[in-house]
Amino acid sequence: MARKFPLSKIRNIGIMAHIDAGKTTCSERILFYCGRTHKIGEVHDGAAIMDWMDQEQERGITITSAATTAEWKGHQISLIDTPGHVDFTAEVERSLRVLDGAVALFCAVGGVQPQSEQVWRQSEKYSVPKIAFINKMDRVGADFYKVVGRIQSILGANAVPMVIPIGNEDSLRGVVDLVTMKAIIFDEADHGMAFHEEEISEDLQELAQKWRANLVEKSAEQCDDLLERYLEGGELTEEEIRKAVRTATIARKIVPVYCGSAFKNKGVQPMLDGVVSYLPSPEDIAPIIHAKNENIVRHHNETEPFAGLAFKIMSDKHMGKFTYVRIYSGTLNAGDTVYNSVREKVQRIGRLLRMHANRQENIEIAHAGDIVAVVGLSDTRTGDTLCDRNNQIILESIEFPAPVISISIKPETRNDNDKMGEALHRLAEEDPTFIVHFDEETEETIISGMGELHLEVLVERLKREFGVICAVGRPEVAYRETATNKVEGDYKHSKQTGGRGQYGHCYLRLEPTDPGHPFAFVNEVKGGNIPSEFIPAVEKGVIKAMVKGPYAGYPVVDVKVTVYDGSSHDVDSNEFAFIEAARVCFRNLFLKGHPELLEPVMSVEVITPEEYMGGITGSICSRRGRIESMDDQHGQKVVRGMVPLSEMFGYSNDLRTMTSGRGSFTMHFERYETVPFSISEEIIKKRRDANKIR
C-alpha cells in the first residue's frame, strides 16, 4: 500500500518549553487549524485534547507526552506535546530522541525561563533543529525583541526573526512576514481562521526594513555566492531566502523566530508555515548507525530493511500495553514478526495504531518516518531496537537521568499488597525514571522518582487507575554499625533439659577492618578443641548476630572475626549449640568494642549559575556536607561535595527554590562514614522506640 505523503512531506516535531509557556494551548490551535479538530480545547477548561489524563486536566499541566498526527498544506505533521515541569523530564528526553525537529516556545513576558534552558540543552544533545515561537504577545509586559535577545545571549542560539509583531499586548493585531514583506492581520472574531494580507503601514516600514535586512544578511551568510551578491548590493529573492534559511536551520546554524498569541488565535498559521518550510523531513536527517558497529547503516527510506526504536510504553485499561515506535527504515505491517535486537527476542505485531492523544486509529501499514503505536510487544522496553531478524541493528538507546527522591509506600489494606506490586511494576515499565524496590532492612517498599510532584502523580495514578489507596511515608536511611576496638573473649552455651543437652563453647577475637572490606572469618583453632564440623556453625552464629547488630539493630560491617579456641562435649555438642555460642559471644564482644553507627555518604555534584554559588555552598554545609571542589563548566559553576544521605531528602525542591529552577544536581553513593555521637544517639532512640511499637 503506497504511502499518502512522500517522505519529503513528513515532519516529526515536538513542542518544548518551560512550564506554563503555552505548549498545550499552541498544540490545540495546530490541531484546529489543520482540521484535526472542529472545536478548540482549552487547558483552563480541562478540555484540551492533548492533556487527556484526569490529573492533567485538574492540574492544568502536561504530565505525559501526547502524540497526534495532522495535515498542513500537503504535509503530514506528527506532533508531540511534551511536559514543561522538570519532574517529567524523561518525557521530553524520549520525545527529543525520536523527533526530527522541534518548536521551542517562549513566553513573551517570562522569556528564557529555567526549564527553557533545560529542554534546549536536551534538544542540543540529540542535535534537533528548532524554530522558536514567542507566545503570549497579548500579555502585559510582552517584549518580542527582548526575548529574541535573551535567546541569543542565554542559549547561544543564532535567533533570526522571520516575522515581527504588529501591535503589542492588547493592541496585537498580526505580524509582518519579513520574507514577503506583507502584513498578516488576524480576524479575532473567527478564531483567527480568517486573516488577510495588506501592505505594511507607514509607522512600521522602518522597523520592518531593519529586520528584513537582518534576515537577508543571515540568509546570505549561508552561501558564498549569495554572500558575494549581497555584499555587492544585490537583492535576494524570496525563494533564495527560504532555501538558505531551510539549509541553515537543518544544520542548526540559525533558529527562525515567530511570534503571536496562541490563546488569542494569532500567529500560529505563519509558525506552521515555518514548520513545513524550514524544519527537516526524515530525508534531511543523517542515516542511523549501529550502536556497536559503525559499518551497519540504515537510510531513511522504505526500501531498506525495517528498523525502529521503541521510545515509550503506555498502559490502557481496555487494550492493555502498547508501545510507541519511531520507524527509521523499511515498512511495518500489522501481523509482522519483528526482532528485538536488544533482548534477542522475536515478537509479533498485533495491531498498528496512529495515535491522536488517547484515541487511536487502526492502520494496516506504517512506513519509514512514521511514529505509530504497536499492540503486542509484551517483551519490549523503552529504548529497545526493533528490526528485521535477517538484517539486525542496535540503535543508540535513550539515556535517562537517575531518580533523585524516594518515599516509602504501603497499601492501606493488606489485601492490596499483590495488587499494589503489580500496579507499581506496570508504572515502572512505562516510566524509566520511576524505580521500585523493597528494602528488606526497613521492610518498606521504596519508590524513587524525579521529584515530589512526579511521585505524587504516580501515587494518585495507583489510586485512580488501579484502585490501590496507599499510605506514603519518608523512607528510613539504611544505616550500618561497626566496632572500632579490638576485643576478645568467650561464651559457653550449656543447657540440660532432661534429655540430650546442648553444649557449645567458643573464644572469638573481633577487630575492625578498613572501610568497605568484606566480612572476614578466620579459623585458628588448634588441636581440635572445636571439632572441624562445628566451625561452619560458629561462622553461621556470627553472621546471624551481624544481620541485626547489637548496637542499634542495623547490619554490622567492616569487622574481622577469628575463632581461636573453645571446647566441646562428646554427646551434647551440636550445630545449634555452637551457632548460639557464637551469636551471643559476638554480641557481647561487639558492645565492648566501642561500636559506632555508620551512615551512607553521597557524592553530590551541583551545577548552578554563578550568582547562586553562595547559597549552594551554604546549603551543602548546613546539611553536614563538606565542599570538595568548585569548577567552571560551560559558563556554569560546578560544586562537588560529600553529604550524608539522610540530609539530602527534599534537596531537589530546595535547590529549585534557591536557583529559581536553574540549578540541577546528581548524587551517588560513595561510602559509609561515622555518624556524629549526638545524632547517632537520637537515631538509636528512634529505632528502639519503633521496635517497641512493632
N, C-alpha and C positions, 0 to 999 in steps of 0.2 A: 504494500500500500504506500503510494507516494506521499511525501510529507506536504502539508498545506503551505508552509513557509520555507523558502530556501534558507540554508544556514546563515547566509549573509544578512538575513532579515530577522534573526533571533537576537534578543537582548535579555541576558540574565542579570538582573540588577537587584541590589538591596538598598534599603533606606536606613541610614545610620545617623545617630545624633545623641546629644545629651538628653536626659530625661526631660520631658515637657517642652521639647522644641517643636513638636507638632508632626512627628513622623506618621502616626496613625491617621491623623486628620488629612495629611497630604496623600497617604495611600488611598483613603476613601474617595478623595477627589479624582485621583488617577482612575480608579475603577469606574467612577461615574462618567467621566469624560470619554473613557474608552468603550462605554456602552456595556460594561460588565455588570453594572447595577443600574437600577432605574430610580433609586432613592438614596440620597446621601445619608450615611450613618454617622452620627456624631458621638464622639468619645464622652462628652459630658452628659449625654442622654443614656449612656450604656448601650448604644445601638450600633457601634462600629463593627462592621463585618470582620475586620482583621483582628479585633480584640474579642474573640468568641468565648474565651473561658469566663465563667461566672466571676472569678476573682479579678480578672482584668476589667470587666465591666463595672464591678463595685469599686475598685481602687482607682480606676481611670488611668491605669498604666499597662504597658505591654510586658507580659511575663514570658511568653513563648513566641518564638519567631513564627509568623504565619506566611504561607506561600500561596500565591494565586497566579493566574495567567490571564492576560488581556491583550487586546489588539489596538495598535495606534498607527494610522497611516501606512497600512500594508506591512507592519512589523508585528511579530509576536513578542510580548514583554512578559517574562517570568519575573514576578516581583516578590521579594521577601521583606516584610516589615519586621525589623529587629527591635529588641528591648533597648531602653536607654539607661536603665538602672544598673549600676556596677555589679550588683549581686547576680545578675543574669548574663554576665559577660560571656559565658560559654555559648549562649545562643548567637551572639554576634560572631564569635570566633568560628563556629562551624559554618555559619552562613557565608562569611567572607572567604572561607576556604574553597567554596564551590562556585562563587559568583564571578562573572567576567567584569562587572563594573558596579559602581555604587553612586548613589546620590547622597551627599553629605549635607544634612540640614543644619542650619544655624539660626538661632533666634536673633532677630534684628535688634533686640534690646540687650539680651544677655551676651551675644557674640560668641566667641570661642570659650565655651564653658568646660569645666574639668573633664567630664566624660566625653566631650567632643575630642579632646586630646587623646584619650584612651582609645576610642574607636578608630581615630585617624591612624594611630600607631599600629593598631591591629591590621588595618587595611594595607598599610605600607609593608607589613611583614609578609603579606601574601601578594604584594605588587599589584594591587587592584586600582585601575584607573578610576578617576572620580570627576563628577561635576558637582558644583555647590549650589544650593538653593537657600537664599536668605529669606526666611519665613517671618511671619508676624510683622510685616511692614506697616500694618494698620495700627499697631500699638503705640501708645505714648512713649516717646523716648527712642523710637526706631531710628537707626542711623546706618544706612546701607554702606556708605563709604568707609565708616569707621570699622565695620565688621570685615570688609574686604581687606583693610589694612591689618587687622588682627589675624586673619587667615594667613597673610603673608609673613607677619612677624613672629607669631607664636608657633604656627605649624610649619613654617618654612616652605609654604607652597607658592607657586607662581600663579596666583589668582588673577584671572583675566575676565572682567565683566563682559558678558555678551549682551546684556540689557542694562538700562538704568531706570530707576523708578520715576513715574510721573506723579508728582504729589508725594505726600508723606503723612503718616498717622491717619487721622480721619479723612484727609483730602486725597488719599491714594486712589488714583483712577486707572492706572495702567502702567505700561512700561514702554521704553523706546528700544526697538530692536536695532542694535548697533551694526548688524550686518546689512540689513535692507535700508536702514535709516528711515524707518517708519514708526509712527506712534501707534501702539496697540491699546485701544480703550475697551475696558470690560463693562458689560451691562450687568450691574449688580442685581437688577430685578429678575434676571433669568438665570440665577445660579452661576453667572459668569460664562454660561454656554454661548451666549451671543456676545461677540466682540467685533469691532471694526477697526480698520486701519485708516489713519489720516496723516496729514503732514505734521511734522514736528513744529510745535508752537515757537514763536519768536523768542520767548523768555528761556527756552530750553536749548536753543540752537547752539550756543557757545559751549555749554556743558557737554552736549551730545557729540559735538565735533571733537572736543578734547578726548573723550573716552573712545570715540571711533578711531582716532589717531593712535591711541594706546593699543587697541585691538589689532589694527593694521600692522603696527610695529612688531607686536608679539608674534603675529602670524608670519611676517616676512622673515623673522629670525630663524624660522624652522627650515628654511630652504635657501641655499646660496643664491640661486637665480632670482628668487623673489626679493631677497635682501638687496641684491645689486640694483634691481629695478626700483625698489623703494627708496634707496639712498640717492638715486639719480632723479627722484621726484616723480616717478611713475605711480599710478594708482593700481591697486589690486582689485580684481573682480570679486563679486560675491562668491562665486564658485571656488576661486583660489583661496579665499579666506576660509571657507568651510573645510576645504580639503586640508589646508595647513593646520587648522585647529584640531581636526579629527586626528591627524597623524601625531601631533604633539600631545594630545590628550591620552591616546593609547600608549604612547611612550612615557607617560607620566611626567612630561616636561611642563605642562600647564594644566590648570584647573579652570574650566569655563564656569562663570558665576552668573546665576539667575536670581531673580527676587520676586516677591509677591506676598500675598496673604492667602494661604490655603483655606482658612476658615471663611474668608470673605470671597472665595472663588476667583481670585485674581492672580494671574501669573503662572498657573500650573501648566496650561497648554504650551506656552513657549518652553518651559522646562522639559516637557515631554518631547517637544521637537528636538531639544538638545540631547535627550537620551538616545533617540534613534539616529541623530546626525553625528554625534561625537563619541559615544561610548562604544566599546568594541563588540563585535559579534564573536561567536566561538572561533570563527575562521581567523580572527585577528590575534588570538591568544597563542602563545608558544605551545608546541606539542607537549604532551605529558610524557614523563620519563620514568622508567622502573626505578624504584627507590634504592635498589641494591645492584642494578646493572644498567649503566647509562647508555648501553648499546641497544636496549629494548625501548622503542619509542612508539607512541600512538599519535597519529594526527587526528584533528577534529573533523572527521567525516564518517559517513556510514558505510563506506566500502572497506574500512579496516575492521579487524576483529573487535568484538564487543569488549568495552572496559568502562566501568563506572565506579563511583565512590559512594558508599552509604554514609550519609552525614547527619542523620537524625532518626531517632526511634520514637514512635508515638504509640500510645495505647488507646484503643477505642472500645467502649463498653459493648458496642454492637458487633464490631468487626474484628476485635482482638488487636494484635500488634501489626503495625505497618511501618515500613522503612522508606525514608526519603532517599532517593538515589539521583545523583547527577551523572548523566551519561556523557562520556567524553568521546567515545568512538563506537562505530557499529550501530546495531539496532537491537531492540529488546521486545520480544513478543510475549503476550500472556500465554502461560503454559511452557515457556522455555526452561531448559535446565541451564543453570549458571554455576560457576565455580568460585567459591570464596577462597582466594589465594592466601589470605592471612590465616584462616583457620583450617585450610586444606579440606574443605567440605563441599560436596556437590549439593546444590539446593534448587528447588523448583519454584518458578514464579507462579503464584496463584492468580492474582488479578493485578492489572495495571490501572492506576488512577491518576488523573490530573486533578490536583488539589485546588480548591477555592476556599481558603481559610479552613473551616472544619467540615466543609461539604466536598463531596467527591463526584468526579465524572469518570465513568468507565471508559477506557480506551483499549484498543487491541494491540497497538504497536507504538513504541517510542523510539526516537531517533537521536543520533549524536547531537548534543547541545540542549536536549530536553532535561527538565527537572520533574521527576514523577515520584509517586508513592507506590510501593510494591507490597502486596499482601502475600505472606507465605514464607518469608525469610526468617524462620524462627531462630536460627543459629547465628544470625548476623548481628554485629555490634557496631556502634558508631566508629567510623574511621576505617572499616573493613573495605577491601577492594573486591569487586565482583567482576569476573571476566570470563572469556571463553576458555574452557579447560585445555584445549589444544594450543592456545596462544596465551600463556599465562603472563601476568604482570602484577606487580605490587606497587600501588601508588603511595606517595608520601601521606602518612596519616595526619590526624589533626592533634595538635598539642593543646592541652587544656591546663589552666592554672590549678595548683593544688588547693584544696579546701583550707579555709583559714579560721573557721569557727566550728565548735562542736557543742552538742547538747545531749543529755540523756533523755530517753523516751520510753514510756511503757503504756500498754493499753489499760483503760480504766477497769476492764473486766478480764479475768484470766482466760476466759473462753475465747477472747480475741487475739491470743498470742500467735497462733498459727496464721490467722487472717492478717495480722499486722506484718508478720515476717514475709508473707507472700506479696503484700502491697509494697513494702519497702524494696523488695527485690525488683518489682516492676518499675518503680520510680527510679531506682538506681540504674536500670537498663536504659531508661530514657535520658538521664542526665549524668554525664561523665564527671561533673564536679560535685555530685552528691554521693558520699561514701557512707556505707553502713558497716558497723562491726559490733560484735558482742564482747564486752570486756569481762573476762572471767574473774578478774580480781575484784571488781566492784559489782559484778553481776548486773550490769546495766547494758542496754542496747544504746550505742552511741551513734548519732548521725552527724555528719560533718558536711558543711557547705561553704558558699562564698560570702555569707553574711547573715545577719539576723532576719532580714526580710526574706531571703532565699529559704531559710529553714521554716520560717513562719508560714510561708506559702505552701511548702511541702507538707507540713503538719495539717494545714487546712485541707489540702487535697486528700490526705488519708481519711479525713472525716467525710468529705463530700463524695468522693469517687469510690471509696472502698468501705465506707460505713464504719471506720475504726476511730473511736474517740480516744485520744492519747493525753496522758499527763506528761508534761515537759519539765525537766529539771536541769540543773547545772551538773556537768559530769565531774567526777572526782579525779584528781590527778593521781597517776599511778606512781606513788612513792615507793622507795626501797629502803632497806636498813642494812647496816653493816657494823662489824666490830672494828675498833681502832687499836686495841692492845692484844698482845699475845697472852693467852691463858691456857692452863691445862688442869685436868682433874679427872675424877672418875665417878661413875654411878653404878650401883648394883641393883638390878631389878630381881627381887626374890619374893615369890608368893607360894604359900602352901594352902591349897583349898580342899583338902580331904583326899583327893585322888592324886593324879600326877601333878607335880608342881611346875613352877616357872622359874628359870634361873638364867640371868644374863648379866655379865659384868664387863665393863669396858673402860679403858683410860683413853681420853681424847685430848689432842692438842689443837687449839683453834688459833689461827693467826691471819691478820689481814693481808690481802694481796693488792697489787696495783689495780687501779680502777679499770673496769672493762674486761679484766681477765676472767675466763670461765671458772666455775667452781672446780676445785681440785680435791680429790680424796686420795689419801696415801695410806698404804698398809705397811707398818713397821713392826708388827707383832712377831716376836721370836719364840721359838721352842714350842709352838702350837698351843700357847696359853689360851688363845681363842681358836678353836678348830677352823680350818680354812673354809669349810662350808658355811660358817656363820659370818664371815667377813662381809659378803654382799648384804646381809641383813643389817649390819652396822651402818653401811652406806645408805641403805633404804631409810633407816631411822633418822639419820642426819638430814637427808633430803626432805623427809616428812616434816621435820621441825623447821626447815628453811622456807617451805612454801608459805607458811603463815608465821612470820617471825615473832619472837618473844617480846620484842620492844614495843611494837605498835600494831602488829598483825599484818605487816607488809612483807613481801618476799625478801629474803636475805641474799645479798650479792657480795662479791669481792672478798671471799674468805677461802682459806685452805684448811682442811680438817685432816688430821693424822690420827689414826688409831695405833697406839704403840704398846698397849698391854691389856690384860684382862684375865678373866678366869671363867671356867665353865663347869657344869655338873654332868656326869655321865648319863643321868636319867632325865633330869628336869630341864636341861638346856634345849631350846628350840628356836626356830627363826623368829617367832613373835616376841620372845623374851629379849633377844638381842636388838630387835627393832625398837622396843620400848626403852631398853637401857640406853641406847644411842640417842634416841629422841630426847629423853629427859636430861641426859648428860649435856647434850648440845645446848638446850635451853638454859640450863644453869650457868654454863660457861659463858654463853653469849652475853648474858646480863652482867657478868663480871668484867667483860671485855670492853667497857666504855662504849656502848652502842651509840650509833648516830643515825639520824634519819637523812636519807638522800632524796633529792628531787630532780626531775628531768629539767635540764637547762637547754634552751633553744638558741641556735644561731639565727639571729634576726638581721635582715637587710631592709632598710627603709630608703626609698627613692622619693625625693621631695624637691620642690623649687627652693632656691636658696633662702628666700625670705622667711621660710618656716623652720630653718635649722635650729634656732634657739629652743623653740617649743618641742621639737623632735628629741633633741639630746636631753632636755629636761624630763620628757615623758619616759624615756628609757631608764634614766637614773632613778626616777620616782617609783619605778616598778622593780627595784632591786637589781637593775641591769647595770652593765658596765660597757662603755664605748670602746670598741677595738680599733676602729679606723674611720676616717672620713675622706671621701674622694669625690672627684668630679666625673660626670658621665653624661655626654650629650647635652650639656647645658643644665644638668640637674645635679643635685648633691646626693651622694650615696653614703648613708650612715650604717655601719656594721657594728653589731654588739652581741652580747650574751645576756639572755634574760630568762629567769625561771618560767616554766610553762604556766604555773599557777597564776602568774601575774599578767599573762597575755590574753586572758579572756576579756572580750569586749574591746580589744585594742583596735580592731578594724574600724569600728564606729568612731572611737576617739580620734583615730588618725584622720578620718574623713573630716571630722569637725575641725581639727587643728589646721588642716591644709586646704580647707574648702573643697575637699574631694579630689585634690590634685596629687596627693601622696599615695603611694602604694607600698606594700611590704610583703616579704616572703619569709618563712621561717622553717627550719627543720631541726630535728633532734640532734644534739651534739654529744652530750654526756650527762652523767649524774654527778651532782655536787652536794655537799653538806648543807642542810637547812640550818639557818641560824637557830640557836638554842631556844630563844623566846618564842619563835614561830613554831618550832617543832613541838614544844610543849602544848601549844594551842591545838595543833593538828592531832596529836595523840589523844588529847582530851576529847575532841570531837569524835574521833574514831571509836574510842572506848564507849562513849555515850551512845553512839549509833549502834554498836554491837549489843549493848544492853537492851535497846529498844527492840532489836531483832529477836 
